[in-house]
Structures are given as C-alpha cells and as structure tokens.
C-alpha cells in the first residue's frame, strides 16, 4: 500500500512541475497581452472573454470537477489581470 501512495505522489509531483512551467508561460503571455492592451488603449478587463473561458469548462471537464476547474480558472484570470497592470 505504501508503494502505491509513493507512486501516486510521484505522479502528482510531476504534474505539479508541469503545471508550474505552464503557469510561468501563461503569466509571461498575460504580461505581453497587458502591454498590447496598453498600447491599444484597451481595458484590462474583458468580461466576454472571461465568460467564454469559464463556459469552456462546462464542455471539457467532468461535471464533478467543474466547480474546482472554474475556481482555478477564475484565480488564473484574476492573476493575469493583476500582472497586466504592471
């Protein structure tokens, strides 16, 4: 049983490493988007885009995980907007 737990935790560790690399990439792109918006005098917030992003979750994530996926997506949106203001 302990080996199974060890193996599962190693899998989580690998997934976490991948997620952090993707998160870094996402935030760098969000910064670039912020610069583009600033250059075009566009607002940071785009509620239509945010709603589309959240609606995609309904079509792609298992129903029992949707609430968690939406929380994660909302956090990512919030952080992206914050970094775009720098």
FENSUL-V456446 format. One record per run of one state. SS is the DSSP state (alpha for helix, beta for strand, coil for the rest). FROM is the first residue (numbers start at 1). TO is the last residue. If there is no record, write none. Layout:
<<SS & FROM & TO> <SS & FROM & TO>>
//
This chain:
<<coil & 1 & 1> <alpha & 2 & 39> <coil & 40 & 46> <alpha & 47 & 60> <coil & 61 & 62> <alpha & 63 & 84> <coil & 85 & 86>>
//
